[in-house]
Amino acid sequence: MTQDDIILMADAQSKGKHMKEKTKELADSVGAVYPTLFLGRHDGVLFTETELETFVNLIAASEREECAKLVDHILKEGGGTYGDAIRARSQA
């Protein structure tokens, strides 16, 4: 996942798509704001430029750590390839 992919993901989430719990946790940690609209509906996420940059870096670091865990698992347990394991993450 590239930094551009992460920015696109953040943009998609800011347009009201479902936000995974880990992503929401990271957004909260940088100070994201969830405006409440008519009848309590949340229709987006607001970031300042600095918050968005920090959020993107946190998402990238989180993804790198998950990929590192996959590599560790393959080295420890054997079987499969690193590429297959990383590609499988996008299917989850």
N, C-alpha and C positions, 0 to 999 in steps of 0.2 A: 504494500500500500504506500503510495507516494504522498508527499505533503499536499499536493493538489487534490488527490483523492480524499484526503482527510478534510480539506476545506470544503469540497463538494458535499461530503457527508454532513458536516456541520451545517452547511447551508440548507440541505434537504431537511435536516431535523428542525431547523429554525422555521420551516414552512409547515410545521405541525405533524410531521410523521412521527411514529412511535419511537421513543428513545430508550435504548437498552439501559438497564440499571447501572452498569459500569460507566457508560458514557454519561449518564445523568450525574453520577457521582463526581466524575471528573469536571463536568460543566459547573456543578455546584462549587467545587473546590476553587475555581477561578473567579467566582462571583457572577455567574450568568443569572439573568433575570428572566422570569417566566411571567409575562404580562397576563393578567386575567381579563378576559373579554366578557361580552354579554353572557349572562347566565352561568358565569364561572368557567367558561371554556378557555382553555389555554391553547393559543394558536401559534406559538412560536417561542423562540429563545433569543434573547438579546445579549450580545457581547460587545464590549468596547474592542477597539483594534488590539490593544494589549492583551485583553482577556482571551480573545480569539487566538492570538499567536501562542499564548501560554497553553490554551486548550489543545491546539494542534500539536504542540510539542509533547504534551502529556499523552495524547492518543498515540502518537508515533512511538513514544517510549514504552507504552503499554503493549503495543503490537510487537515491538522488538523483543520484549520480555517473554511474551507468549510464544514467539517463534523460537527463542532460545530454549524454552522449556521443551518444545517439541524435539529439538535437536538433542537435548540432554536425554530425553526419553528414548529416542531412537538409538543413541549410543549405548545406553544402559540396557535396554530390552532387545535391541536388534530388530531387524525387519523393516521393510519400507525404505523410502528414500527421503531425504530432507525436503526436496522439492514437492514430492507427493504430499507430505505432511503439511507443508505450508499452504499448498493449494487447497487442501481439504478444509483449512480454516475458513476459507471464503464460502464454503458450502454450509457451515454451521449456523 
